[in-house]
Amino acid sequence: MSRWLKVGAWLAVCGLVVLVVIGADRWKESAEQPLPPGMLRVPGGEFTVGADDEYAWPEERPAHRVRITPFALDETEVTNKAFAEFVNATGYRTADERTPDLTRALGSATAQLDAQMLARLSQAGGMVFKMPEGPTDLSDPSQWWEWVPGAQWQHPQGPASTIEGRDDHPVLQVSWDDANAFCRWKGKRLPTEAEWERAARGGLEGQSFVWGNTKPNDTHALANIWQGMFPSRNTAADGFESTAPVKSFLPNSYGLHDMAGNAWEWTADWYDRRAYQRLKTEGPQDNPTGPTGPVGPESRRTQRGGSFLCHESYCARYRPSSRQGAPSDIGTSHSGFRCAQSSR
């Protein structure tokens, strides 16, 4: 082969390499399309879901391995302002603004209600936290929760309350159905439980809290949680008696705010308190999505993250592994949500 032929072949190979490199860069750019404003990327990978530490409740046990595909998540909880835009654009009416289906919400417990309570619960409204006076039996949540007719997202504590001046607070009194409707309107979806925990942990393995292992207390506020003695004394030492404006506290390692406290957050999954006991024996799961339908007589979906009502003296559920089930068609004065989006 002549020298010129060799030079030509070398240039051709170099050109091919350049094209491959350019093509790879362009593929990477196309694979990571710009996210909608207010969303952040959460890396995929294998990590531990649940907990076996001193704080863990039975439904958080046992800890087990999960593999997650990369996805995106809202940087903050959905705010009153954002939800108002949805309502104004669509005319949507939330579950709390409609007459409830008590049979669906309460199941067989409906038959046990007296006439006065049944009449009260038959009115449109939502569950509202009411601070009791004096010592309280912590095994009886009915001492601090009350069905309030007229409570809804614009009046989260009842008809006399308002969200005026609280545009940047998380929207409350939204059911799972309401949260799902909002996410679909935005072209998004609710995160799965596993996705939510991946995001909340921020890449920290084996840590009890989203910020590490430092235990919060009444004078060292790391998230918007309760200070004092739950549920009868709230000192509001962190400056917030109920919700705080989003971004009031430092974000986790992924840049996400309020993954602990402020408002419980709906996830896509049906709730099964024994789900982890089965997953542990099946080995690492790829993108688990929970049960395929309701578990038990009530339609409960899973909530994550805890709220401003969580305190060590009661539940300490401001942890990334904390989980609870709630009726999907009822709102409360401490529950909100954020949206996710699959990788594009």
Phi, psi and chi 1 to 4 in degrees:
 res  aa     phi    psi   chi1   chi2   chi3   chi4
   1 MET       -  132.2 -178.9 -177.3  -67.5      -
   2 SER   -69.2  162.8   70.4      -      -      -
   3 ARG   -59.7  -38.8 -179.8  170.3   60.2  179.1
   4 TRP   -68.6  -36.3  -63.8  113.2      -      -
   5 LEU   -65.3  -39.7  -74.4  175.8      -      -
   6 LYS   -63.9  -42.3  -68.6  179.5  179.8  178.7
   7 VAL   -62.4  -42.2  170.5      -      -      -
   8 GLY   -63.0  -41.7      -      -      -      -
   9 ALA   -64.7  -39.9      -      -      -      -
  10 TRP   -63.7  -43.8  179.3   79.5      -      -
  11 LEU   -62.8  -38.1  -70.8  173.2      -      -
  12 ALA   -64.1  -41.4      -      -      -      -
  13 VAL   -65.0  -43.0  170.0      -      -      -
  14 CYS   -61.4  -40.3  -71.4      -      -      -
  15 GLY   -63.7  -39.3      -      -      -      -
  16 LEU   -64.1  -41.4 -179.8   59.8      -      -
  17 VAL   -62.2  -43.8  170.7      -      -      -
  18 VAL   -60.8  -43.2  169.9      -      -      -
  19 LEU   -63.5  -39.5  -72.8  173.5      -      -
  20 VAL   -64.3  -44.7  168.6      -      -      -
  21 VAL   -63.1  -46.5  171.3      -      -      -
  22 ILE   -62.0  -41.6  -67.7  174.7      -      -
  23 GLY   -63.3  -40.1      -      -      -      -
  24 ALA   -64.2  -42.6      -      -      -      -
  25 ASP   -63.0  -42.7  -73.2  -18.3      -      -
  26 ARG   -67.0  -35.4  -72.1  179.0  177.3  174.0
  27 TRP   -64.3  -41.3  177.3   86.1      -      -
  28 LYS   -62.7  -42.3 -177.3  177.9  179.7 -179.8
  29 GLU   -63.2  -41.4  -70.0  173.7    3.4      -
  30 SER   -71.1  -31.2   64.2      -      -      -
  31 ALA   -72.0  -26.1      -      -      -      -
  32 GLU  -113.3   70.7  -65.7 -171.7   -5.0      -
  33 GLN   -65.5  152.9  -62.3  177.2   16.7      -
  34 PRO   -55.8  138.3  -24.6   34.6      -      -
  35 LEU   -83.9  155.7  -66.9  172.9      -      -
  36 PRO   -59.0  151.1  -23.0   33.7      -      -
  37 PRO   -54.0  139.1  -24.9   34.3      -      -
  38 GLY    85.6    6.1      -      -      -      -
  39 MET  -112.4  150.7  -63.2 -161.6   85.2      -
  40 LEU  -128.3  150.3  -64.4  174.4      -      -
  41 ARG   -80.0  138.5  -62.3 -172.4 -168.4  -81.1
  42 VAL  -114.9  119.8  178.2      -      -      -
  43 PRO   -67.2  149.2   24.8  -34.1      -      -
  44 GLY   -82.7 -177.5      -      -      -      -
  45 GLY   138.0 -178.5      -      -      -      -
  46 GLU   -99.6  138.1 -175.7  172.3  -47.3      -
  47 PHE  -155.7  175.6   71.5  108.5      -      -
  48 THR   -98.2  126.7  -60.9      -      -      -
  49 VAL  -103.0  144.9  166.2      -      -      -
  50 GLY    84.7 -174.4      -      -      -      -
  51 ALA  -156.0  154.3      -      -      -      -
  52 ASP  -125.6   15.9  -65.5  -47.9      -      -
  53 ASP   -83.2 -173.6   60.9   21.9      -      -
  54 GLU   -64.8  -22.5   59.8 -178.7  -54.3      -
  55 TYR   -88.4  -18.1  -55.2  104.5      -      -
  56 ALA   -66.0  133.1      -      -      -      -
  57 TRP   -84.8  162.8  -73.5   53.3      -      -
  58 PRO   -53.8  -37.8  -28.4   36.3      -      -
  59 GLU   -71.9  -10.1   62.5  -90.5   19.7      -
  60 GLU   -92.4   -7.6  -59.0  171.3   41.1      -
  61 ARG  -104.7  152.0  -59.4  173.2 -177.8  -90.0
  62 PRO   -85.5  160.4   33.6  -35.9      -      -
  63 ALA   -64.9  143.7      -      -      -      -
  64 HIS  -151.9  162.5   56.6  -77.0      -      -
  65 ARG   -91.2  143.8  -58.3  -67.7  -75.0  176.6
  66 VAL  -140.9  144.9  161.2      -      -      -
  67 ARG  -112.1  132.3  -72.0 -176.9  -69.4  -96.9
  68 ILE  -123.3  139.2  -72.8  -67.1      -      -
  69 THR   -80.1  143.9  -59.8      -      -      -
  70 PRO   -54.9  146.8  -24.5   34.5      -      -
  71 PHE  -153.8  179.5   65.3  101.3      -      -
  72 ALA  -120.7  151.6      -      -      -      -
  73 LEU  -140.8  146.5 -168.8   68.0      -      -
  74 ASP   -58.0  137.5  -73.7  -14.0      -      -
  75 GLU   -63.6  -30.8 -178.4 -178.2    4.3      -
  76 THR  -133.6  170.1   70.9      -      -      -
  77 GLU   -66.1  150.1  -66.3  155.1  -31.1      -
  78 VAL   -62.6  131.4  172.4      -      -      -
  79 THR   -93.2  167.5   62.4      -      -      -
  80 ASN   -57.9  -39.8  -73.3  -42.3      -      -
  81 LYS   -62.7  -46.6 -179.8 -179.2  179.1  179.9
  82 ALA   -64.5  -40.2      -      -      -      -
  83 PHE   -69.3  -35.0 -161.0   78.8      -      -
  84 ALA   -63.1  -37.6      -      -      -      -
  85 GLU   -62.1  -40.3  -68.2  171.0   -6.9      -
  86 PHE   -62.8  -48.2  162.5   58.0      -      -
  87 VAL   -63.7  -43.0  170.1      -      -      -
  88 ASN   -66.1  -33.0  -68.4  -23.5      -      -
  89 ALA   -80.0  -28.3      -      -      -      -
  90 THR  -116.6  -17.3   64.3      -      -      -
  91 GLY    74.0   18.2      -      -      -      -
  92 TYR   -63.0  140.7 -175.5   85.3      -      -
  93 ARG  -116.7  127.6  -64.1  178.3   69.3 -120.9
  94 THR   -74.1  167.8   62.7      -      -      -
  95 ALA   -59.2  -37.7      -      -      -      -
  96 ASP   -69.9  -15.5  -72.8   -0.7      -      -
  97 GLU   -93.9   -2.0  -62.9  172.6  -88.2      -
  98 ARG  -115.2  154.3  -56.7 -170.7  -63.5  -93.5
  99 THR   -62.1  125.3  -57.8      -      -      -
 100 PRO   -73.1  152.1   28.6  -35.9      -      -
 101 ASP   -94.0   93.9 -178.3  -14.6      -      -
 102 LEU   -64.3  -34.9  -67.2 -178.3      -      -
 103 THR   -62.5  -41.5  -59.1      -      -      -
 104 ARG   -68.8  -40.6  179.1 -174.4  173.6 -165.9
 105 ALA   -75.2  -41.7      -      -      -      -
 106 LEU  -109.6  -11.2  -57.4  178.0      -      -
 107 GLY    62.2 -137.9      -      -      -      -
 108 SER   -66.3  -18.1   58.8      -      -      -
 109 ALA   -65.2  -20.0      -      -      -      -
 110 THR   -58.0  -39.0  -55.5      -      -      -
 111 ALA   -66.5  -17.1      -      -      -      -
 112 GLN   -90.8   -3.4  -58.0  172.0   18.0      -
 113 LEU   -82.2  140.9  -58.7  174.5      -      -
 114 ASP   -77.0  169.7   59.4   41.1      -      -
 115 ALA   -60.8  -39.9      -      -      -      -
 116 GLN   -66.2  -44.5 -176.8  178.1    1.1      -
 117 MET   -67.9  -39.3 -179.7   60.1   71.4      -
 118 LEU   -61.7  -40.9 -173.3   61.3      -      -
 119 ALA   -64.4  -39.8      -      -      -      -
 120 ARG   -66.2  -45.4 -175.1  177.9 -179.3   84.7
 121 LEU   -71.4  -17.6  -66.7  178.5      -      -
 122 SER   -79.8   -6.7  -64.3      -      -      -
 123 GLN   -89.6  147.4  -59.1  177.2   64.1      -
 124 ALA   -60.1  134.8      -      -      -      -
 125 GLY   172.5 -165.4      -      -      -      -
 126 GLY  -150.6  172.2      -      -      -      -
 127 MET   -82.5  131.2  -63.9  -61.8  -66.3      -
 128 VAL  -127.0  137.0  173.7      -      -      -
 129 PHE   -73.8  129.9  171.7   79.1      -      -
 130 LYS  -124.8  118.8  -63.6  -70.7 -173.8  178.9
 131 MET   -68.9  120.2 -173.5 -177.2  -63.4      -
 132 PRO   -76.6  163.9   28.3  -33.8      -      -
 133 GLU   -99.1  128.2  -63.0 -179.3    3.5      -
 134 GLY    79.0 -175.0      -      -      -      -
 135 PRO   -57.2  145.2  -24.3   35.0      -      -
 136 THR  -134.1  144.0  -54.2      -      -      -
 137 ASP   -75.3  108.2  178.3    3.8      -      -
 138 LEU   -69.7   -8.2  -65.8 -179.9      -      -
 139 SER   -86.7   -0.8   67.4      -      -      -
 140 ASP  -125.4   85.2 -178.1   11.4      -      -
 141 PRO   -60.8  -17.9  -23.8   35.0      -      -
 142 SER   -65.1  -13.5   67.7      -      -      -
 143 GLN   -76.0  -15.2  -65.7 -171.4   56.9      -
 144 TRP  -130.0    2.7   59.1   85.2      -      -
 145 TRP  -117.1  138.9  -76.9  108.1      -      -
 146 GLU  -142.8  137.5 -179.7 -178.0   -2.5      -
 147 TRP   -77.5  119.8  179.9  -95.0      -      -
 148 VAL  -116.1  109.0  177.1      -      -      -
 149 PRO   -57.6  135.8  -25.7   36.5      -      -
 150 GLY    90.7   -8.9      -      -      -      -
 151 ALA   -72.9  131.1      -      -      -      -
 152 GLN  -162.1 -177.4   41.9  107.7  -36.9      -
 153 TRP   -60.8  -30.1   72.2  -84.3      -      -
 154 GLN   -83.7  -14.9  -63.8  177.9   89.7      -
 155 HIS  -137.1   67.7  -51.3  -74.1      -      -
 156 PRO   -63.7  -24.0   19.9  -31.4      -      -
 157 GLN   -99.7    1.3  -51.6  -60.4  -36.1      -
 158 GLY   128.5  174.1      -      -      -      -
 159 PRO   -54.7  -31.5  -23.6   33.6      -      -
 160 ALA   -80.0  -11.8      -      -      -      -
 161 SER   -89.2  167.7   64.9      -      -      -
 162 THR  -149.9  160.7 -179.9      -      -      -
 163 ILE  -107.0   11.2   58.5  171.3      -      -
 164 GLU   -58.7  130.2 -175.2  175.4  -10.9      -
 165 GLY    78.9    8.3      -      -      -      -
 166 ARG  -123.5   36.4  -60.7  170.2   70.7   86.8
 167 ASP   -57.0  -35.1  -79.0   -5.2      -      -
 168 ASP   -96.2   13.8   56.1   -6.6      -      -
 169 HIS   -89.6  154.5  -76.0 -117.2      -      -
 170 PRO   -63.9  138.7   21.0  -31.5      -      -
 171 VAL   -66.7  138.7   64.4      -      -      -
 172 LEU  -120.6  179.9  -56.1  174.4      -      -
 173 GLN    54.6   41.3  -68.6  -67.7    1.0      -
 174 VAL  -116.4  131.1  -75.8      -      -      -
 175 SER   -79.0  173.4   68.6      -      -      -
 176 TRP   -60.3  -41.2 -175.5   93.7      -      -
 177 ASP   -60.4  -40.1  -60.7  -41.9      -      -
 178 ASP   -66.1  -45.5  -58.2  -30.0      -      -
 179 ALA   -61.9  -43.1      -      -      -      -
 180 ASN   -62.6  -41.1 -173.1   50.5      -      -
 181 ALA   -63.4  -42.1      -      -      -      -
 182 PHE   -62.3  -48.0  175.7   92.9      -      -
 183 CYS   -60.4  -41.9  -69.6      -      -      -
 184 ARG   -63.2  -39.8  -70.7  168.9   62.5   88.6
 185 TRP   -61.0  -34.6  177.0   70.1      -      -
 186 LYS   -83.8    0.4  -63.7  -71.5  -75.1 -173.1
 187 GLY    74.6   26.2      -      -      -      -
 188 LYS  -123.5 -161.0  -55.1  176.6 -175.4  179.6
 189 ARG  -156.6  168.8   59.0  176.4  175.1   79.2
 190 LEU   -78.4  145.8  -73.4  168.3      -      -
 191 PRO   -72.9  152.1   29.3  -36.1      -      -
 192 THR   -72.9  165.9   65.2      -      -      -
 193 GLU   -56.9  -46.5  -90.5 -155.2   83.8      -
 194 ALA   -64.6  -40.8      -      -      -      -
 195 GLU   -61.6  -44.7  -74.3  176.1  -26.1      -
 196 TRP   -59.2  -44.6 -167.1   97.0      -      -
 197 GLU   -68.8  -36.3 -173.3  162.5  -22.5      -
 198 ARG   -57.9  -46.8  172.2   67.5  167.0  178.0
 199 ALA   -66.2  -42.6      -      -      -      -
 200 ALA   -64.0  -38.5      -      -      -      -
 201 ARG   -70.4  -23.6  -69.7 -170.7  176.9  -80.8
 202 GLY    59.9   28.4      -      -      -      -
 203 GLY    88.8   -2.6      -      -      -      -
 204 LEU   -84.6  120.4  -62.1  178.4      -      -
 205 GLU   -95.3  136.5  -80.2  -79.1   -5.9      -
 206 GLY    69.4   21.2      -      -      -      -
 207 GLN  -101.5  146.7  -53.5  -66.6  -62.9      -
 208 SER   -77.4  -27.3  -63.8      -      -      -
 209 PHE  -127.1  166.5  -51.1  101.5      -      -
 210 VAL   -68.7  -17.6  -57.8      -      -      -
 211 TRP  -102.8   -4.8   51.3   78.6      -      -
 212 GLY   134.7 -141.2      -      -      -      -
 213 ASN  -111.2    5.2  -84.1  -34.3      -      -
 214 THR   -69.2  122.7  -58.8      -      -      -
 215 LYS   -78.8  125.9 -173.6  176.6  178.6  179.7
 216 PRO   -71.8  155.4   29.3  -35.5      -      -
 217 ASN  -144.3 -178.2   57.7   53.2      -      -
 218 ASP   -69.1  -15.1  -72.9   -3.1      -      -
 219 THR  -111.9   -7.7   58.5      -      -      -
 220 HIS  -122.2   85.6 -172.3 -157.4      -      -
 221 ALA   -82.0  116.1      -      -      -      -
 222 LEU  -108.6   -9.0  -63.7  168.4      -      -
 223 ALA  -160.3  166.8      -      -      -      -
 224 ASN   -82.7   91.9 -177.9   21.0      -      -
 225 ILE  -128.3  178.7   56.8  178.3      -      -
 226 TRP   -74.4  142.9 -174.6  -80.5      -      -
 227 GLN  -124.2  139.0  -72.3   94.4   41.9      -
 228 GLY   119.4 -130.8      -      -      -      -
 229 MET  -132.4  112.8 -177.0   61.1   68.4      -
 230 PHE   -73.3  140.2 -176.2   84.4      -      -
 231 PRO  -104.0   11.4   37.9  -35.3      -      -
 232 SER  -101.1   -7.9   57.4      -      -      -
 233 ARG  -143.3  116.1 -174.6  171.3   66.3   88.4
 234 ASN  -119.1  108.4 -176.1    2.5      -      -
 235 THR   -79.2  -17.3   67.5      -      -      -
 236 ALA    51.5   40.0      -      -      -      -
 237 ALA   -62.5  -23.4      -      -      -      -
 238 ASP   -83.5   -1.1   60.2    1.8      -      -
 239 GLY    96.7   -0.5      -      -      -      -
 240 PHE  -133.1  118.7  -54.0  105.6      -      -
 241 GLU   -78.8  -31.3 -173.4  174.7   -5.9      -
 242 SER  -128.4 -126.1   60.0      -      -      -
 243 THR   -71.6  159.4   56.6      -      -      -
 244 ALA  -114.0  154.4      -      -      -      -
 245 PRO   -56.8  141.9  -23.8   34.1      -      -
 246 VAL   -58.5  147.9  -62.6      -      -      -
 247 LYS    73.7   17.2  -63.0 -172.1  177.5 -178.5
 248 SER   -74.8  -20.4  -68.0      -      -      -
 249 PHE  -121.2  160.2  -65.1   84.1      -      -
 250 LEU   -61.1  145.9  -67.9  175.0      -      -
 251 PRO   -76.9  168.0   32.1  -37.6      -      -
 252 ASN   -82.4 -171.6   72.0    0.0      -      -
 253 SER   -65.5  -18.8  -60.3      -      -      -
 254 TYR   -93.8    2.2  -71.4  159.8      -      -
 255 GLY    85.8   11.3      -      -      -      -
 256 LEU   -93.5  134.5  -59.0  164.0      -      -
 257 HIS   -98.2  149.4  -68.9  -94.0      -      -
 258 ASP    58.4   37.3  -62.5  -43.8      -      -
 259 MET   -77.3   -3.2  -61.5  -57.5  -72.3      -
 260 ALA  -132.6  131.1      -      -      -      -
 261 GLY    72.6 -167.6      -      -      -      -
 262 ASN    70.9  -75.5 -141.4   18.9      -      -
 263 ALA  -144.0  136.9      -      -      -      -
 264 TRP   -56.8  148.0  -80.7   98.3      -      -
 265 GLU  -123.2  129.7  -61.0  180.0   16.2      -
 266 TRP   -66.6  144.3  -69.0  108.2      -      -
 267 THR  -119.7  172.9   70.5      -      -      -
 268 ALA   -72.5  -24.7      -      -      -      -
 269 ASP   -77.6  144.5  -65.4    6.4      -      -
 270 TRP   -66.3  152.6  -67.6  100.9      -      -
 271 TYR   -95.5  131.5 -179.8   66.7      -      -
 272 ASP  -139.8  109.6  179.2    0.7      -      -
 273 ARG   -65.7  -18.5   64.7 -174.5  -56.3  -88.8
 274 ARG  -103.0    9.1  -63.5 -176.6  177.3   86.2
 275 ALA   -57.5  -40.5      -      -      -      -
 276 TYR   -69.6  -27.6  -70.0    1.7      -      -
 277 GLN   -63.5  -34.5  -62.7  173.1   21.9      -
 278 ARG   -79.6  -39.7  -71.4 -172.7  -75.0  -86.1
 279 LEU   -63.3  -32.9  -70.8  173.7      -      -
 280 LYS   -59.4  -35.6  177.5   70.2  173.9 -179.7
 281 THR   -85.0  -10.8   62.5      -      -      -
 282 GLU   -97.7   -0.4  -63.9  173.6    1.8      -
 283 GLY    82.2  176.7      -      -      -      -
 284 PRO   -54.5  135.3  -25.6   35.6      -      -
 285 GLN  -102.9  143.0  -58.9  -69.7  -60.5      -
 286 ASP   -97.0  117.2  -69.6  -48.0      -      -
 287 ASN    46.1   57.2  -60.8  -50.4      -      -
 288 PRO   -62.7  147.0   25.0  -35.0      -      -
 289 THR  -124.6   11.7   57.0      -      -      -
 290 GLY    77.3 -170.8      -      -      -      -
 291 PRO   -59.9  156.7  -21.2   32.8      -      -
 292 THR   -83.4   -8.7   57.3      -      -      -
 293 GLY  -164.5 -176.9      -      -      -      -
 294 PRO   -57.7  143.1  -20.9   32.4      -      -
 295 VAL  -109.0  110.8  178.1      -      -      -
 296 GLY    93.4 -175.4      -      -      -      -
 297 PRO   -74.0  -19.5   27.1  -35.2      -      -
 298 GLU  -104.1  147.2  -62.4 -179.7   21.4      -
 299 SER   -87.0   91.9  -62.6      -      -      -
 300 ARG  -109.7  136.8  -70.0 -178.9  175.3  -93.1
 301 ARG  -111.9  158.9  -63.1  -81.1 -174.9  167.4
 302 THR   -86.5  137.9  -54.9      -      -      -
 303 GLN  -115.5  151.4  -65.6 -179.4  -30.5      -
 304 ARG  -134.1  156.5  -70.7  -59.4 -156.6  111.1
 305 GLY    98.7  -16.3      -      -      -      -
 306 GLY    73.5 -177.3      -      -      -      -
 307 SER  -148.1 -174.2   77.5      -      -      -
 308 PHE   -65.5   -8.9   63.7   87.9      -      -
 309 LEU   -92.1   -5.6  -64.9  178.3      -      -
 310 CYS   -82.1  135.7  -69.3      -      -      -
 311 HIS  -148.5  153.3 -171.7 -104.1      -      -
 312 GLU   -58.8  -32.0 -178.0 -176.2   19.9      -
 313 SER   -69.1  -11.7   62.9      -      -      -
 314 TYR  -123.8  -60.7  177.6   56.5      -      -
 315 CYS  -136.1  -25.4   65.8      -      -      -
 316 ALA    50.0   41.0      -      -      -      -
 317 ARG   -92.4   25.1  -75.1 -169.3  167.2  175.3
 318 TYR   -90.0   40.4   36.6   76.9      -      -
 319 ARG  -118.2  153.9  -63.6  169.8  -68.5  103.3
 320 PRO   -65.5  -22.6   22.0  -33.3      -      -
 321 SER   -90.0  -10.0   58.5      -      -      -
 322 SER   -65.5  141.4  -63.1      -      -      -
 323 ARG  -150.9  147.9   53.1 -163.9  -59.4  -96.0
 324 GLN  -150.6  157.9   70.6  173.2   14.3      -
 325 GLY  -103.1  145.4      -      -      -      -
 326 ALA  -142.0  147.1      -      -      -      -
 327 PRO   -54.7  134.4  -25.9   35.5      -      -
 328 SER   -74.0  -15.1   62.0      -      -      -
 329 ASP  -115.6   23.8   55.6   -6.5      -      -
 330 ILE  -131.4  138.0  -67.8  178.2      -      -
 331 GLY   -97.2  160.5      -      -      -      -
 332 THR  -136.4  166.9   68.6      -      -      -
 333 SER   -82.9   11.7   59.5      -      -      -
 334 HIS  -137.8   17.8   72.6  153.6      -      -
 335 SER  -120.2  133.3  -62.9      -      -      -
 336 GLY  -137.4 -146.5      -      -      -      -
 337 PHE  -173.0  169.4   68.8  102.8      -      -
 338 ARG  -142.3  162.4   73.7 -179.4   75.2 -152.1
 339 CYS  -106.9  156.1  -56.3      -      -      -
 340 ALA  -120.4  170.0      -      -      -      -
 341 GLN  -149.7  134.1 -169.3  175.2   75.2      -
 342 SER   -68.4  155.5  -59.6      -      -      -
 343 SER   -61.8  143.2  -64.2      -      -      -
 344 ARG  -124.4      -  -64.4 -173.6  -60.7  170.0
